[in-house]
Amino acid sequence: MLVRGFKAWCENVALQFRKEVGLSASDPLDARLLAKHLDVEVWTPEQVPGLDQKYCGVLLKQDPSSWSAVTICVGVKDLIVINSSHSKARQGSDLMHELSHILIGHEPARMDIAEGGMLMLNSYNRDQEEEANWLAGCLLLPRDALVLIRREGMGLVEFIRKYGVSQQMLSWRLNVTGVDKQMERTRRRMGIRLSR
């Protein structure tokens, strides 16, 4: 469960990082740009030095849906490995999710490699995952951007392409922020005023 004030904090963080990299409040924020700004390395399994091609094949071909991204801390440096077999929109979302864990300061989960090379998550914190999901959503699609698409009537396909997100992510953000309900209430009020 998200603590009171966390959602507003996330929206503010999304705006803060847009300013820091020279973007407006409603501009798309590429996850790789944010990673670079935060000095976080981003690799795919193919880029991991010394990773046996056999294991790379297991990760990307035999069971690509078993994992999305993983953050590794080496000394004081964070490194995120993302699943390159996923769509660009999914990779961006997964990367933003991992960056959100870092920004919030979450304790990393424990990962092991099972016999046969499969990655296994040995700890899972539901609250931390919910927080990272929320912040990632704000970073990818801040409320200002959602209001903008509704005000300007931008087509969903155009918006999805511009922001590099999936339709599922866009629908989720529109739903959880209440932007569509807010815009509908505004339209109704304006219609009532105009008809008087």
Number of C-alpha atoms within 10 A of each C-alpha: 8 11 8 8 8 13 16 12 13 22 19 17 17 23 22 16 18 21 12 11 12 10 14 16 18 20 17 19 24 17 23 17 12 19 19 11 12 14 12 19 15 18 15 15 20 16 11 11 7 7 11 11 11 9 15 17 15 15 22 19 11 12 12 15 12 13 17 20 22 18 20 14 11 8 6 6 10 17 19 20 21 22 24 18 16 16 12 13 17 19 21 23 25 24 26 27 27 25 26 24 20 17 13 13 10 14 10 16 13 10 14 11 11 10 7 8 14 16 17 13 13 10 10 12 11 10 12 20 16 14 22 23 19 20 29 25 25 26 29 26 24 26 21 16 19 19 18 12 15 16 10 8 10 11 10 14 10 11 19 16 12 11 19 21 22 19 15 10 17 18 11 13 21 18 12 11 16 14 17 16 12 12 14 13 12 12 12 12 12 11 11 10 9 8 7 5
